[in-house]
C-alpha cells in the first residue's frame, strides 16, 4: 500500500455521515409532572411559584433529571427540567435527540409556570451526556438543519444547572457535559492511588498535520520492559481524567490486569486528529515508530508491544493499527470506532476502508470493539466489524461491549479500564507479583 496526499474528497469524508435517527424520540408522560400540572391548575396565580418551589425541593440532593418507574421494570421515565426566563428550551442529548432536528426535543411549559419539562421512556441501563439548547428564536418544528446551522447552535448550549453530575467538555469548555445515568448503567470503576507510577515526557511529531506534541509515558512500578503498553489516543483527555489511571492501578493491585506502561498521545486538537487518526499505512507506521522510539528511551530494553486504544477516529486508528502493523501491535481497543471512513462511494453505499484492508490481510491482532446502542450512524458498521473479527478469531469480548448510550465519553471512560485489562490479559504479560 502507498500513501498519497489527501484529496478534497478525503477531507470531506473525515466528517461523518448525518443520517436521520431511524426511530422516534420516546416521549412519554411523568406521573409527578402530571400531578404538578393538576396542582397548578387549581392554584391561585400568586401560589403557583410556591408549588414549583416545593416540587423542585422534593428532588433533593440527587438533583435533576427526575427519574421515575415506567410501565415495565426494564425502563424508567426520565424527566428533564428547566426553570428560567428562556422562552425556547430544547434537550440536546448525545445520540438520543438528533442535532439536525432539534425542535423535536423542545421542553414544554408546565401549566402557567416558569418550569418546562420533557419526559422520555428509557431503558434502565441508559447513560448519556446532555445539554440544554436555548436559542434566541424558536426552531421550526419538523425542519432539518444544515451542518453549518448545527455548528452555530453550539453557542446556545448550557449544562443542566440542577444536575451536579458534570464532566468537562473538550470541544466547548464553557459548556460542561451534564450526565444522566440510570441505575443499571455502567458504574464508575473502583480506583487506587497511582502516585508511584513513573512519568516521562516524549516529543512526537504527528504524521500528517506535522504538529509537535508532548506525549507522556507513565509506567506502573512493577512494569518491566516486556509488559503490555497501552497507546492512548486523545491522550490529553485521559491524562486529565484520573479515573483511568486509578482504575487500572486498582485492577493491577487485585491481579486482574498485568502491570502496564501507558503512552498518552495528544491529538493536537480537532483539526489535527481528522488528518492524523485516519492516516494511511505509511503515515500511521511513522507515528507508531515514533512511539516505539519514545518507549525505548523511557523504558530501557522495552520490547513489550503496543495496544492502541481510542474512541471515534481514535478507535479507527486503533483498529487500522491492529491490521497494518502486526510486528508492533499485539492487541487493540476501539470504542465507537469511525468505521464509515473512508469510502469510495457515499458512506451509506460502501463499507469503510478498514473492512477492505482486513479482508486483504486476512488476519489482525486481537481487538476489543465497543459500541453505544443508540449510535445509529455507526451501529451497522461496528456490529459487522465485531462479527468479521469474531469470524477470524480476533474478537476479544468484555461484559460492557454494547452499552445503552451514544457516541459519548460518559460511558467510554467507565468501560475503558475493563477493556484495557481484558486486552492486556489476552496477550499475557508478567503479573504484579512475578
N, C-alpha and C positions, 0 to 999 in steps of 0.2 A: 504494500500500500504506500501511496505517496500523499503528501500534504500539498495543498495549493492555497494561494491567497484567498481569504474569504470573499465571496461574491455578494452583491446586494441580496440575492435570494437567500444565501446562507445567513446573513444578518437578520433578515426578516423572520426567518424560521427560529430564531432564538426567542421570539415572542410566542407563547403557547397559543394553541387554537382556542377560540372562545365560543364553544358550542353552548346553546341554551341548556339550562338544567332540565333533565328529562323527566322530572317528577314534580308534582305540585308542592308548594310550601305547606307543611302540615299544620295549618292554623286551626285552633280549637278554642274552647271556652274554659275559663278558670272559674271554679266554684266560688273562690273568695272574691274575685273581681265582680262576679255577678251579684254576690251579697252586698258588696260595697256600692254598686250601682243602685241597688234597691234602697239602701240606707240613704244615699244621696238624693234619690228621687223623693223621699218622704221628709227631707230635712229643709229647714228654712235656709235661705241664702247665706245668712250670717254664720250658720253652723257647718256649712259644707267643708270649709278648710279644716275644721276640727276633726271631722270624720276621716279625712285623708291623713291628717297628722297621726291619729290613733292607729289607722291601718298600717302606715309605714313604721310606726314604733313597734308594732307587733312582729315585724320582720326580724327584729332583734339583731344580735351581733353578726348573724350569718349574712345579713345584707341581701342585696339583690343578686340574681333574679329570684323570684318566688318559685319554689318547687312544690308541687302537689301530686298526689296519686292520680293516675289515669284510670281508664276503664278496664285495663288489664295489668297484671303485675309486672309485665316486661317493659312498661312505658311510664313516663312521667309527664305531667303538664308543667311546662316551663314558661313563666310569665316575665317578660322584660318590662321594666317600669321607668318612666322618665317624668320628672316633675320640674316644671320651669316654664319660662316665657316663650321658648322656641315654638313657633307656630307649626312647623313641619319637622317631625322626628321619624327617622327610619332606622330599622335594625340592619346592621351591616355585619353579618356573621359568616365566618370563614367556611366557604363551600356549603353553606346552607341557603342563605339568600344569594341571589345572582346579582353581582355588581353591575351587570348590564341592564337589569330590570329592577332597580332598587325600589320603585314605587310600591311593589307588592309587599315590602316589609314595613309599611307605614304603621306606626303606633296610633291607636285610636283613643280619642278623649274619653275618659270615664265620666259619664254624666256631665253635669255642669261644674266641672272641677278643672284644676290645672294639672291633673295627672293623666298621662297617656300610657297605654299598655298594648302589648302584643303577646298572645299566648300560643304556644306551639306544643304539639304532642310528639315527644321524642323518646327513643329507646333509652333505657336506664343506664346504659354504658356510654352515653354520649359525652364527648369533651370537645370544647370549641373556644376559640378566641373570637371576640366580637367588639364592635364599636357602635356608637350611635352616629348617624349621619344627620346633620342639622343644616340643610341648605337654606339660603335666603328665600328661594321661591319653591312653590310646590312642584313636585316631579309629576310628569304626565303618567297617569295610570295606563298600563299596557304598552308604554313606549319602551324602546330598546336604545340604550345609549351607545355612542361610539367609544372606542378606547380612549380617545382624547377627552371626551366628556367624563369618563370614569376617573381619569387622572386628575381632572380639575376638582372632582368631589373630595379628594384627599384632604383639602384644607378645611373641610367641614366635618371631619371625623373627631369624635370625642370618646374618651373612655367612659364607662358607666360610673358615675360618682358615688353610687350606693353599693358598688361591688368592691370589697377590699382585696380580691384576688386579681392582681395585675402583674404583667410581665413587660419588660422593655420591648420597644418596637424598633427594630434596626432601621427600617425604612422611614419611619415617622417618629423620631424621638419625642416629639411634643404630644403624641397620642399613644400612650401605652396600651397594650392589649388588655382588655378585661377577659377573664377566664370563667366559663361555666363548666363545671364538671359534675355529672350526676353520680349517684352512689356506687354504680358498678363500673365506672370508668377506670382506666389505669391510674393508679395512685403514684404519688411521688415516692421514689425508692428510698430505702434507708441509706444513710451516709455514715462515713467515718472520717476522721481527721486525715489530711494529706499534706500537712506541713513538712513532713520528712521526705517528700518526693524532691528529687534534684531537677532544677530547671536550667537550660542553656539556650541562648538565642542563636539563631542561624539566619543569615541573609539568603533570600530566594528571589530570583527574577522570574515572574510569571511569563509563560512561553509565547503568548500571542500579544497581549497588551503591553508586555515588556515593563510592567510596573514592578518596582522593587518593594518587597515586603519583608518583615522580620518574623520568621517562624519561631516557635518555641518548642523545644524538645524537653518533655517532662518525663522523668523515669522513676518508677517505684524503687524503693531501697533494695528490694530483693530481685529486681530485674537484672538479667545477665545479657551478654552480647547476643545470645540466641533466643531471647524472649520475644514473644509476638509484639509487633509495633503497629499501633493504630495511626493512620494518617487522617486527621480530622479536617475535612474541607469546611470552609467558612469558619476557620479556626478562631477568628476574633469573637464569634458568638459563644463558642464553647469555653474559651479561656475566661470570658466574663461571667459565665454561668457555673458556679462552683458545684452545682448538683452533680454534674457528670463525674468530675474527679473524685468527689466524695463518695458517690455510689460505687464507682469502680474500686476505690480503696476498701470499702466495706465488703465487696464481693471477694477481693483478693484475700482479705483477712479471714473470711469464712471458708475459703478454699473452693469457691465456685467459679473462680476466674484465675488464670495464671498471672503472675506479675507482668506488667506491661511497660512499654515505652509509648508515650503519646506525642505525636507531632501535630501541633496546632498550626495549620497553614492558613494565613489570612487570605480572603478573597480579593482584596484590593478595592472592593466596592461593587455596586450593582452593574456598572458599565463594564468593568473588567471581567466579572465572573461569566457574563454571557458570551465572552470571547474565549476565555481560558478553560472553562469547565467542559464545553463541547469540543475541545481542540482535537485535531486529527491525531493519528497514531504517532507520528514522529514528534510532534509538539508535546503530546502527553508523555511520551518516553523522556523527553528532555526535562520535564518537570519532575518526574519520578526519579530520574538520575540525580537531580539536584537534592532531592530529599534524602536519597541514599548517601550522598556525599556529606550532608549535614549530620546524619546519624553516625557515620563513620568517624566524624570529627568529635561528636558529643559523647559517643559510646565506643571507646577503643575496642577493636575487634568485632564490631557489630556485624551480624550475619543472620538476623532473625527473620527477614522477610517482612513485607508490608501488608497491612489490611486497611485499604482505604474505606472511609465511612463518610457518607454525605447525604444531603437532603436536596430534593428537587434537581437542579442542574448538577449539584454536588453528588447526588445519588447516581445520575447518569455517568459522571466521571468515574465513580467507584466501579460501576458495572462494566464500563468500557475497559478500565484497567484490568479487571479480572479476566477479560478475554485477550487483551493485547499484550500483556507483559507477564506471562506465566513464570518467568525466571525471577521476577521481582515481587509479584503479588501472590500471597498464599491464600487469601480469602478477601471478601468484600462485604460491606453493608450498604444497601441502598434504601433509604426511606423516601417514599413518594418519588421515585426516580423519574425524570422527564423523558420517558422513552418515546415520546412523539417526535423527538428531534433526531436528525433532520430527515426530511423525506424528499424524494424526487418529485412526487406529486403532492397535492394538498394533504395535510396530515390525516384527515378523515378517510382518505383513499389508499393510504400506503403506510405500512409499519415503519418505525424509525430505523436508522442505520444500525443500531445495536443488534437488532434481530438478524440482519444480513451478515454482520461480522461474526456473530456467534454461530450462525449456520455454516459459514465458510470454515471457521476454525474447528467446529465440532466438539469443542470442549472449553472449559474455563475453570477458574478457581472456584471453590465453594462460595456461595452467596446467600446472605440473609436479605430478603426483599420484603419491605413492609409497606402498607397502603392504608389510607383512610377510606372508609366505606362510602363517604359522601363525596369523594373526589371524582365527579362524573367525567371530567375530561381525561383523567389518567387511568381510570379504573380498568377499562378493557385491556389496554396495552400492558399494564402491570400484572394483571391476573394471567394474561397469556405468557408473560415473561416467567412468572413463577412456574407455570406448567412446563414451559420449554426447559427450564433449569431442572425441574423435577425429572423430566424425561431422560436427561443425560446424567442424572445422579449428582447434580451440583447445587441443589436447593438445600439450604440449612434452615430449618424451621424453628420458630420460637412461639410461645403461647400468645404473644401480642403482635403477630404479623398483620392481622386485619383489625383495625381499630375503628370504632364508630366516631369518626371525626373527619376533618378536612385536610387541606394542604397546610399543615399547622404545627408550629413549634410547640404548641400547648401539649400535644401528645408525643412529638418526636423526642423531646427532652426526657420524657418519662420512660419510654421504651428503649432508647438508645443504649443505656448501660447494660440491659439484659442482652440486646442484640450483639454488643461488643463482646460480652462474656461468652456467649454461645459461639460466636465466630472464632474467638481466640482459643476456646477449649476444643473446637472441632479440628484444629490443626495441631493440637498438642502444645507442649511447652513446659518448662520446669515449673513446679509449684513454689509457693512462697516459702515452704518449709524444706525444700530439697537442697 
